[in-house]
Amino acid sequence: GYAPVHFVCFQPLYERLRRMPGVEVWLSGGRQASPDGGAAMTAAQLYRSFDVDRDRVFELDRMRAETFDLTFCAHVSGYFPKDDLERIQLFHGVSFRNMAVRRDVLVYDRLFLVGPYMRRLFTGKELLRDRDPRLVDIGFPKLDRLRDGTLDRAAILRGLGFSGKRPVVLYAPTGQKDNSLEHTGEAVLQRLRRTGRYDILIKLHDHPRDRGTDWAARLAPMLDEHTRLATDFDVVPHLFAADLLITDASSVSNEYALLDRPMVFLDVPQLLAAMDRKGVALDLDTWGRKGGTVARWPDEAVDAVEEGLRNPGRHSDLRQAMARDLFFNPGTATDAALRWVGERLGMSVRA
């Protein structure tokens, strides 16, 4: 991968594979500095925050000179070794922007599909036929913890410094240009703070497209005992801790649907118009933002938060239907991926 979130998507499978006798797992990735101001990142830097075997982290140049049996990527462009038997795309989310549903992804030998909805997109756009063996129904291992009972909400809240006495509101904007933080998001946060009713957790995108503003520094004056900035790369514990999610066009809204809790979408018409002009598979009709309330202005957003927490069952039927359509094997996607890997390697795997 080129960003830590890409490893977060592979990490559940990594933890299982590295304990399998006879299997060696190596990690690589990083990125060069970009013309728009994006900083370079070595593989060592990419994996620095994770509990991994440092001796098994290859920089890109070395990785590209090696041979492996399987190569996993969670970003579409991919980095590939000198030789491999099979290349697997894991994806790093599914949103109504559907930016991963494009011809570029066909460079992979297998696509670990997140859910039925993604399968329909690939076949409906005539990129692949429904029976194509490249389409593998796996799910999203990153999200297993939302359903498998391993997360402790009270412990997560203590780690964040929240008492649990106030409802927890998570704000997680997308990283695309013209996201809500560049428009109404900051005002929404200020108004929510002024109510004195909520514990607010802000999860910034870890590799935003527009790097002209240091949002962590800009939002720092807001931070206090009831307003925190998430500093790690894994959003899953934050989703689990939140009573309500505020977002815009991020894949976290689909992920949060697995918990069937209220959502508020800050409207981002410029972003959506830009996506439409790019010709991506933007889809607001199937599920889109139907699992929550769309707010155009800060006061509407604050009212929507209050109403969502007062009536959390609103949109519940839609959210449950979304979750069924968006995700294969919720809670057990890692098991499904591990079984597939075992079959490909001719090994017995205990799920």
LUMDOSE-8851 format. One record per residue (C-alpha): x, y, z; residue number from 1. Coordinates in Angstrom, 1 decimal. Example, Ala and Ser with C-alpha at 12.3 -4.5 7.8 and 13.67 -1.06 7.14 Angstrom:
BEGIN
<px = 12.3 py = -4.5 pz = 7.8 i = 1>
<px = 13.7 py = -1.1 pz = 7.1 i = 2>
//
This chain:
BEGIN
<px = 0.0 py = 0.0 pz = 0.0 i = 1>
<px = 0.9 py = 3.6 pz = -0.1 i = 2>
<px = -0.9 py = 4.7 pz = 3.1 i = 3>
<px = -1.4 py = 3.1 pz = 6.5 i = 4>
<px = -5.1 py = 2.6 pz = 5.9 i = 5>
<px = -4.2 py = 0.1 pz = 3.2 i = 6>
<px = -2.4 py = -2.1 pz = 5.7 i = 7>
<px = -5.3 py = -1.8 pz = 8.1 i = 8>
<px = -7.4 py = -3.5 pz = 5.5 i = 9>
<px = -4.9 py = -6.4 pz = 5.2 i = 10>
<px = -4.0 py = -6.6 pz = 8.9 i = 11>
<px = -6.7 py = -9.1 pz = 10.1 i = 12>
<px = -5.5 py = -11.5 pz = 7.4 i = 13>
<px = -1.8 py = -10.7 pz = 8.1 i = 14>
<px = -2.2 py = -11.6 pz = 11.8 i = 15>
<px = -3.7 py = -15.0 pz = 10.8 i = 16>
<px = -1.3 py = -15.8 pz = 8.0 i = 17>
<px = 1.9 py = -15.0 pz = 9.8 i = 18>
<px = 1.0 py = -17.7 pz = 12.4 i = 19>
<px = 0.5 py = -20.4 pz = 9.8 i = 20>
<px = 3.3 py = -22.9 pz = 9.7 i = 21>
<px = 5.0 py = -22.9 pz = 6.3 i = 22>
<px = 3.8 py = -19.4 pz = 5.4 i = 23>
<px = 6.1 py = -16.4 pz = 5.1 i = 24>
<px = 4.5 py = -12.9 pz = 5.0 i = 25>
<px = 6.4 py = -9.9 pz = 3.7 i = 26>
<px = 5.3 py = -6.3 pz = 3.7 i = 27>
<px = 6.1 py = -3.5 pz = 1.3 i = 28>
<px = 4.8 py = -0.2 pz = 0.0 i = 29>
<px = 5.3 py = 3.6 pz = 0.4 i = 30>
<px = 5.2 py = 6.4 pz = -2.0 i = 31>
<px = 7.3 py = 9.1 pz = -3.7 i = 32>
<px = 6.8 py = 12.8 pz = -3.0 i = 33>
<px = 4.0 py = 14.2 pz = -5.2 i = 34>
<px = 3.9 py = 17.5 pz = -7.1 i = 35>
<px = 0.9 py = 18.6 pz = -5.0 i = 36>
<px = 2.9 py = 18.6 pz = -1.8 i = 37>
<px = 2.4 py = 15.0 pz = -0.7 i = 38>
<px = 5.4 py = 13.8 pz = 1.4 i = 39>
<px = 7.4 py = 10.7 pz = 0.5 i = 40>
<px = 6.9 py = 7.7 pz = 2.7 i = 41>
<px = 9.3 py = 4.7 pz = 2.9 i = 42>
<px = 8.0 py = 1.2 pz = 3.7 i = 43>
<px = 9.6 py = 1.4 pz = 7.1 i = 44>
<px = 7.7 py = 4.6 pz = 7.8 i = 45>
<px = 4.4 py = 3.2 pz = 6.5 i = 46>
<px = 4.5 py = 0.2 pz = 9.0 i = 47>
<px = 6.2 py = 2.1 pz = 11.9 i = 48>
<px = 2.9 py = 2.4 pz = 13.8 i = 49>
<px = 2.0 py = -1.3 pz = 13.5 i = 50>
<px = 3.1 py = -4.4 pz = 15.4 i = 51>
<px = 4.9 py = -6.2 pz = 12.5 i = 52>
<px = 8.1 py = -8.0 pz = 12.1 i = 53>
<px = 10.5 py = -5.2 pz = 11.0 i = 54>
<px = 12.8 py = -7.7 pz = 9.4 i = 55>
<px = 10.1 py = -8.7 pz = 6.9 i = 56>
<px = 9.4 py = -5.1 pz = 5.6 i = 57>
<px = 10.9 py = -4.6 pz = 2.1 i = 58>
<px = 11.4 py = -1.2 pz = 0.5 i = 59>
<px = 9.8 py = -1.0 pz = -2.9 i = 60>
<px = 13.0 py = -1.4 pz = -4.9 i = 61>
<px = 13.8 py = -4.7 pz = -3.1 i = 62>
<px = 10.3 py = -6.0 pz = -3.3 i = 63>
<px = 10.2 py = -5.4 pz = -7.1 i = 64>
<px = 13.3 py = -7.7 pz = -7.4 i = 65>
<px = 11.7 py = -10.6 pz = -5.5 i = 66>
<px = 9.3 py = -13.4 pz = -6.3 i = 67>
<px = 6.2 py = -14.4 pz = -4.3 i = 68>
<px = 3.3 py = -16.8 pz = -4.5 i = 69>
<px = 0.6 py = -14.3 pz = -3.7 i = 70>
<px = 0.6 py = -10.5 pz = -3.8 i = 71>
<px = -2.1 py = -8.6 pz = -1.9 i = 72>
<px = -2.9 py = -4.9 pz = -2.5 i = 73>
<px = -5.6 py = -2.6 pz = -1.0 i = 74>
<px = -5.1 py = 0.2 pz = -3.4 i = 75>
<px = -6.0 py = 0.0 pz = -7.1 i = 76>
<px = -2.8 py = 1.2 pz = -8.7 i = 77>
<px = -0.8 py = -1.5 pz = -6.9 i = 78>
<px = 2.9 py = -2.2 pz = -6.5 i = 79>
<px = 4.1 py = -5.6 pz = -7.8 i = 80>
<px = 7.1 py = -7.8 pz = -7.4 i = 81>
<px = 9.3 py = -9.2 pz = -10.1 i = 82>
<px = 7.2 py = -12.3 pz = -10.3 i = 83>
<px = 4.1 py = -13.7 pz = -8.6 i = 84>
<px = 1.6 py = -16.4 pz = -9.2 i = 85>
<px = -1.5 py = -14.4 pz = -8.3 i = 86>
<px = -2.3 py = -10.8 pz = -7.5 i = 87>
<px = -5.3 py = -10.1 pz = -5.2 i = 88>
<px = -7.1 py = -6.8 pz = -4.8 i = 89>
<px = -8.5 py = -6.4 pz = -1.3 i = 90>
<px = -10.0 py = -2.9 pz = -1.8 i = 91>
<px = -9.9 py = -0.4 pz = 1.0 i = 92>
<px = -13.6 py = 0.4 pz = 1.2 i = 93>
<px = -16.8 py = 0.8 pz = -0.7 i = 94>
<px = -18.6 py = 4.1 pz = -1.0 i = 95>
<px = -21.3 py = 5.5 pz = -3.2 i = 96>
<px = -18.4 py = 7.2 pz = -5.2 i = 97>
<px = -17.3 py = 3.7 pz = -6.3 i = 98>
<px = -13.9 py = 4.9 pz = -7.4 i = 99>
<px = -12.4 py = 1.4 pz = -7.4 i = 100>
<px = -14.9 py = 0.1 pz = -10.0 i = 101>
<px = -12.8 py = 0.9 pz = -13.1 i = 102>
<px = -10.9 py = -1.0 pz = -15.7 i = 103>
<px = -7.6 py = -0.4 pz = -14.0 i = 104>
<px = -8.5 py = -3.0 pz = -11.4 i = 105>
<px = -8.5 py = -5.8 pz = -14.0 i = 106>
<px = -4.7 py = -6.1 pz = -13.7 i = 107>
<px = -5.5 py = -8.3 pz = -10.7 i = 108>
<px = -6.0 py = -12.0 pz = -10.9 i = 109>
<px = -8.6 py = -12.0 pz = -8.1 i = 110>
<px = -10.9 py = -9.3 pz = -6.7 i = 111>
<px = -11.9 py = -10.0 pz = -3.1 i = 112>
<px = -15.3 py = -8.4 pz = -3.5 i = 113>
<px = -16.7 py = -6.6 pz = -0.5 i = 114>
<px = -20.3 py = -7.5 pz = -1.1 i = 115>
<px = -23.2 py = -8.2 pz = -3.5 i = 116>
<px = -23.4 py = -4.5 pz = -4.4 i = 117>
<px = -19.8 py = -4.4 pz = -5.6 i = 118>
<px = -20.3 py = -7.5 pz = -7.6 i = 119>
<px = -23.3 py = -6.0 pz = -9.4 i = 120>
<px = -21.3 py = -2.9 pz = -10.2 i = 121>
<px = -18.5 py = -4.9 pz = -11.9 i = 122>
<px = -20.9 py = -7.0 pz = -13.9 i = 123>
<px = -23.4 py = -4.1 pz = -14.6 i = 124>
<px = -20.6 py = -1.9 pz = -15.9 i = 125>
<px = -19.6 py = -4.9 pz = -18.1 i = 126>
<px = -16.1 py = -5.0 pz = -16.7 i = 127>
<px = -16.5 py = -8.6 pz = -15.9 i = 128>
<px = -19.1 py = -11.4 pz = -16.4 i = 129>
<px = -20.9 py = -12.7 pz = -13.3 i = 130>
<px = -19.2 py = -16.1 pz = -13.5 i = 131>
<px = -15.7 py = -14.7 pz = -14.0 i = 132>
<px = -13.4 py = -16.5 pz = -11.6 i = 133>
<px = -11.7 py = -13.3 pz = -10.8 i = 134>
<px = -14.7 py = -12.3 pz = -8.7 i = 135>
<px = -14.4 py = -13.8 pz = -5.3 i = 136>
<px = -17.1 py = -13.2 pz = -2.6 i = 137>
<px = -15.1 py = -12.5 pz = 0.5 i = 138>
<px = -16.3 py = -9.4 pz = 2.4 i = 139>
<px = -14.2 py = -6.8 pz = 4.3 i = 140>
<px = -11.9 py = -8.3 pz = 6.9 i = 141>
<px = -11.2 py = -4.9 pz = 8.3 i = 142>
<px = -14.8 py = -4.7 pz = 9.7 i = 143>
<px = -15.0 py = -8.1 pz = 11.4 i = 144>
<px = -14.5 py = -6.5 pz = 14.8 i = 145>
<px = -17.7 py = -4.5 pz = 14.4 i = 146>
<px = -19.6 py = -7.8 pz = 14.6 i = 147>
<px = -17.5 py = -10.5 pz = 16.2 i = 148>
<px = -17.7 py = -9.3 pz = 19.8 i = 149>
<px = -14.0 py = -8.6 pz = 20.3 i = 150>
<px = -14.3 py = -4.8 pz = 20.8 i = 151>
<px = -14.9 py = -3.3 pz = 24.3 i = 152>
<px = -16.7 py = 0.0 pz = 24.0 i = 153>
<px = -16.0 py = 1.1 pz = 27.5 i = 154>
<px = -12.3 py = 0.5 pz = 27.1 i = 155>
<px = -12.3 py = 2.4 pz = 23.8 i = 156>
<px = -14.0 py = 5.4 pz = 25.5 i = 157>
<px = -11.5 py = 5.3 pz = 28.4 i = 158>
<px = -8.7 py = 5.3 pz = 25.9 i = 159>
<px = -10.1 py = 8.4 pz = 24.3 i = 160>
<px = -10.6 py = 10.1 pz = 27.6 i = 161>
<px = -14.4 py = 10.1 pz = 27.4 i = 162>
<px = -16.5 py = 9.2 pz = 30.5 i = 163>
<px = -19.3 py = 7.6 pz = 28.6 i = 164>
<px = -21.9 py = 10.0 pz = 30.2 i = 165>
<px = -22.4 py = 12.0 pz = 27.0 i = 166>
<px = -23.4 py = 10.6 pz = 23.5 i = 167>
<px = -20.4 py = 10.2 pz = 21.3 i = 168>
<px = -20.5 py = 11.9 pz = 17.9 i = 169>
<px = -17.9 py = 10.8 pz = 15.4 i = 170>
<px = -17.0 py = 13.2 pz = 12.5 i = 171>
<px = -15.1 py = 11.5 pz = 9.7 i = 172>
<px = -15.0 py = 13.4 pz = 6.4 i = 173>
<px = -13.7 py = 11.9 pz = 3.1 i = 174>
<px = -10.3 py = 12.9 pz = 1.8 i = 175>
<px = -11.5 py = 14.1 pz = -1.6 i = 176>
<px = -11.2 py = 17.8 pz = -2.5 i = 177>
<px = -14.3 py = 19.8 pz = -1.6 i = 178>
<px = -15.1 py = 17.5 pz = 1.3 i = 179>
<px = -17.3 py = 18.8 pz = 4.1 i = 180>
<px = -14.4 py = 20.0 pz = 6.3 i = 181>
<px = -13.5 py = 22.5 pz = 3.6 i = 182>
<px = -17.0 py = 23.9 pz = 3.7 i = 183>
<px = -19.4 py = 23.4 pz = 6.6 i = 184>
<px = -17.6 py = 20.9 pz = 8.8 i = 185>
<px = -15.7 py = 23.3 pz = 11.0 i = 186>
<px = -18.8 py = 25.3 pz = 11.7 i = 187>
<px = -20.7 py = 22.2 pz = 12.6 i = 188>
<px = -18.1 py = 21.1 pz = 15.1 i = 189>
<px = -18.1 py = 24.6 pz = 16.7 i = 190>
<px = -21.9 py = 24.5 pz = 17.1 i = 191>
<px = -21.9 py = 21.0 pz = 18.4 i = 192>
<px = -19.4 py = 22.0 pz = 21.0 i = 193>
<px = -21.4 py = 25.0 pz = 22.1 i = 194>
<px = -24.4 py = 22.8 pz = 22.9 i = 195>
<px = -22.4 py = 21.1 pz = 25.7 i = 196>
<px = -24.3 py = 17.8 pz = 25.1 i = 197>
<px = -21.8 py = 15.6 pz = 23.2 i = 198>
<px = -18.4 py = 14.0 pz = 23.3 i = 199>
<px = -17.0 py = 14.7 pz = 19.9 i = 200>
<px = -14.4 py = 12.6 pz = 18.1 i = 201>
<px = -12.8 py = 13.9 pz = 14.9 i = 202>
<px = -11.2 py = 11.4 pz = 12.5 i = 203>
<px = -9.4 py = 13.2 pz = 9.8 i = 204>
<px = -8.6 py = 11.3 pz = 6.5 i = 205>
<px = -5.1 py = 10.0 pz = 6.6 i = 206>
<px = -4.1 py = 10.9 pz = 3.1 i = 207>
<px = -6.3 py = 13.9 pz = 1.9 i = 208>
<px = -6.1 py = 15.1 pz = -1.7 i = 209>
<px = -5.9 py = 18.8 pz = -0.7 i = 210>
<px = -2.9 py = 19.3 pz = 1.5 i = 211>
<px = -3.1 py = 23.1 pz = 1.6 i = 212>
<px = -4.5 py = 23.2 pz = 5.2 i = 213>
<px = -3.0 py = 21.5 pz = 8.2 i = 214>
<px = -6.4 py = 20.5 pz = 9.7 i = 215>
<px = -5.0 py = 18.9 pz = 12.8 i = 216>
<px = -3.3 py = 22.2 pz = 13.7 i = 217>
<px = -6.3 py = 24.3 pz = 12.7 i = 218>
<px = -8.7 py = 22.3 pz = 14.8 i = 219>
<px = -6.4 py = 22.1 pz = 17.8 i = 220>
<px = -7.9 py = 25.1 pz = 19.6 i = 221>
<px = -11.2 py = 23.2 pz = 19.7 i = 222>
<px = -9.8 py = 20.2 pz = 21.5 i = 223>
<px = -10.7 py = 19.7 pz = 25.2 i = 224>
<px = -12.0 py = 17.0 pz = 27.5 i = 225>
<px = -15.1 py = 16.6 pz = 25.3 i = 226>
<px = -13.6 py = 17.1 pz = 21.8 i = 227>
<px = -10.8 py = 14.8 pz = 20.8 i = 228>
<px = -8.8 py = 14.2 pz = 17.6 i = 229>
<px = -8.2 py = 10.6 pz = 16.7 i = 230>
<px = -4.5 py = 10.1 pz = 15.9 i = 231>
<px = -4.4 py = 6.4 pz = 14.9 i = 232>
<px = -5.2 py = 5.0 pz = 11.4 i = 233>
<px = -7.8 py = 2.5 pz = 12.3 i = 234>
<px = -11.3 py = 3.9 pz = 12.3 i = 235>
<px = -13.1 py = 0.7 pz = 13.3 i = 236>
<px = -12.8 py = 1.2 pz = 17.1 i = 237>
<px = -14.0 py = 4.8 pz = 16.7 i = 238>
<px = -17.0 py = 3.6 pz = 14.7 i = 239>
<px = -17.8 py = 1.1 pz = 17.4 i = 240>
<px = -17.6 py = 3.7 pz = 20.1 i = 241>
<px = -19.8 py = 6.3 pz = 18.3 i = 242>
<px = -23.5 py = 6.7 pz = 19.0 i = 243>
<px = -23.8 py = 8.7 pz = 15.8 i = 244>
<px = -21.7 py = 9.3 pz = 12.7 i = 245>
<px = -21.3 py = 12.6 pz = 10.8 i = 246>
<px = -19.7 py = 12.2 pz = 7.4 i = 247>
<px = -20.1 py = 13.4 pz = 3.8 i = 248>
<px = -19.1 py = 11.0 pz = 0.9 i = 249>
<px = -16.8 py = 8.7 pz = 2.8 i = 250>
<px = -16.9 py = 4.9 pz = 2.8 i = 251>
<px = -17.2 py = 5.0 pz = 6.6 i = 252>
<px = -21.0 py = 5.6 pz = 6.2 i = 253>
<px = -21.3 py = 2.1 pz = 4.6 i = 254>
<px = -19.1 py = 0.6 pz = 7.3 i = 255>
<px = -21.2 py = 2.2 pz = 10.0 i = 256>
<px = -24.3 py = 0.7 pz = 8.6 i = 257>
<px = -23.1 py = -2.6 pz = 10.0 i = 258>
<px = -23.9 py = -1.1 pz = 13.5 i = 259>
<px = -27.3 py = 0.2 pz = 12.5 i = 260>
<px = -26.8 py = 3.5 pz = 14.3 i = 261>
<px = -27.9 py = 7.0 pz = 13.1 i = 262>
<px = -25.9 py = 9.0 pz = 10.5 i = 263>
<px = -25.8 py = 12.6 pz = 9.4 i = 264>
<px = -24.4 py = 13.5 pz = 5.9 i = 265>
<px = -23.1 py = 16.9 pz = 5.4 i = 266>
<px = -24.0 py = 17.8 pz = 1.8 i = 267>
<px = -21.0 py = 18.3 pz = -0.6 i = 268>
<px = -22.5 py = 19.2 pz = -3.9 i = 269>
<px = -19.2 py = 20.4 pz = -5.4 i = 270>
<px = -17.5 py = 17.1 pz = -4.6 i = 271>
<px = -20.4 py = 15.1 pz = -6.1 i = 272>
<px = -20.4 py = 17.2 pz = -9.2 i = 273>
<px = -16.7 py = 16.7 pz = -9.7 i = 274>
<px = -17.1 py = 12.9 pz = -9.3 i = 275>
<px = -19.9 py = 12.9 pz = -11.8 i = 276>
<px = -17.7 py = 14.9 pz = -14.3 i = 277>
<px = -14.9 py = 12.3 pz = -13.8 i = 278>
<px = -17.2 py = 9.6 pz = -15.0 i = 279>
<px = -16.8 py = 7.4 pz = -12.0 i = 280>
<px = -19.6 py = 5.0 pz = -11.0 i = 281>
<px = -21.2 py = 7.6 pz = -8.6 i = 282>
<px = -24.4 py = 6.1 pz = -7.3 i = 283>
<px = -26.8 py = 8.0 pz = -5.0 i = 284>
<px = -29.8 py = 6.0 pz = -6.1 i = 285>
<px = -29.2 py = 2.5 pz = -4.7 i = 286>
<px = -28.1 py = 3.3 pz = -1.2 i = 287>
<px = -26.1 py = 6.5 pz = -1.3 i = 288>
<px = -27.0 py = 8.7 pz = 1.7 i = 289>
<px = -30.4 py = 7.0 pz = 2.4 i = 290>
<px = -29.2 py = 5.5 pz = 5.7 i = 291>
<px = -29.2 py = 8.9 pz = 7.4 i = 292>
<px = -30.2 py = 12.5 pz = 7.2 i = 293>
<px = -28.6 py = 15.0 pz = 4.6 i = 294>
<px = -27.8 py = 18.4 pz = 6.0 i = 295>
<px = -26.9 py = 21.4 pz = 3.8 i = 296>
<px = -26.2 py = 23.9 pz = 6.6 i = 297>
<px = -24.5 py = 23.8 pz = 10.0 i = 298>
<px = -27.8 py = 24.5 pz = 11.9 i = 299>
<px = -29.5 py = 21.7 pz = 10.0 i = 300>
<px = -26.6 py = 19.3 pz = 10.9 i = 301>
<px = -26.9 py = 20.2 pz = 14.6 i = 302>
<px = -30.7 py = 19.6 pz = 14.5 i = 303>
<px = -30.2 py = 16.3 pz = 12.7 i = 304>
<px = -27.7 py = 15.1 pz = 15.3 i = 305>
<px = -30.2 py = 15.8 pz = 18.1 i = 306>
<px = -33.0 py = 14.2 pz = 16.2 i = 307>
<px = -30.9 py = 11.2 pz = 15.2 i = 308>
<px = -29.9 py = 10.5 pz = 18.8 i = 309>
<px = -33.5 py = 11.0 pz = 20.0 i = 310>
<px = -34.9 py = 8.6 pz = 17.4 i = 311>
<px = -32.1 py = 6.2 pz = 16.5 i = 312>
<px = -34.5 py = 3.7 pz = 14.9 i = 313>
<px = -35.2 py = 6.0 pz = 12.0 i = 314>
<px = -33.8 py = 4.6 pz = 8.8 i = 315>
<px = -33.0 py = 1.4 pz = 10.6 i = 316>
<px = -34.6 py = -0.8 pz = 8.0 i = 317>
<px = -32.7 py = 0.9 pz = 5.2 i = 318>
<px = -29.4 py = 0.6 pz = 7.1 i = 319>
<px = -29.9 py = -3.1 pz = 7.7 i = 320>
<px = -30.7 py = -3.7 pz = 4.0 i = 321>
<px = -27.6 py = -1.6 pz = 3.1 i = 322>
<px = -25.4 py = -3.8 pz = 5.3 i = 323>
<px = -26.8 py = -7.0 pz = 3.8 i = 324>
<px = -26.2 py = -5.7 pz = 0.3 i = 325>
<px = -22.8 py = -4.1 pz = 0.9 i = 326>
<px = -21.0 py = -6.8 pz = 2.8 i = 327>
<px = -20.4 py = -10.5 pz = 2.4 i = 328>
<px = -19.7 py = -12.5 pz = 5.6 i = 329>
<px = -20.0 py = -9.6 pz = 8.2 i = 330>
<px = -17.9 py = -10.7 pz = 11.2 i = 331>
<px = -16.3 py = -13.6 pz = 9.4 i = 332>
<px = -14.7 py = -12.1 pz = 6.3 i = 333>
<px = -11.2 py = -12.9 pz = 7.5 i = 334>
<px = -12.2 py = -16.6 pz = 7.9 i = 335>
<px = -13.5 py = -16.6 pz = 4.3 i = 336>
<px = -10.2 py = -15.0 pz = 3.0 i = 337>
<px = -8.1 py = -17.4 pz = 4.9 i = 338>
<px = -10.0 py = -20.4 pz = 3.5 i = 339>
<px = -9.4 py = -19.1 pz = 0.0 i = 340>
<px = -5.7 py = -18.6 pz = 0.6 i = 341>
<px = -5.4 py = -22.1 pz = 2.1 i = 342>
<px = -7.0 py = -23.6 pz = -1.0 i = 343>
<px = -4.7 py = -21.6 pz = -3.3 i = 344>
<px = -1.6 py = -22.7 pz = -1.4 i = 345>
<px = -2.8 py = -26.3 pz = -1.0 i = 346>
<px = -2.7 py = -26.0 pz = 2.8 i = 347>
<px = -5.1 py = -27.0 pz = 5.5 i = 348>
<px = -6.5 py = -23.9 pz = 7.2 i = 349>
<px = -8.3 py = -23.6 pz = 10.6 i = 350>
<px = -10.6 py = -20.7 pz = 10.3 i = 351>
//
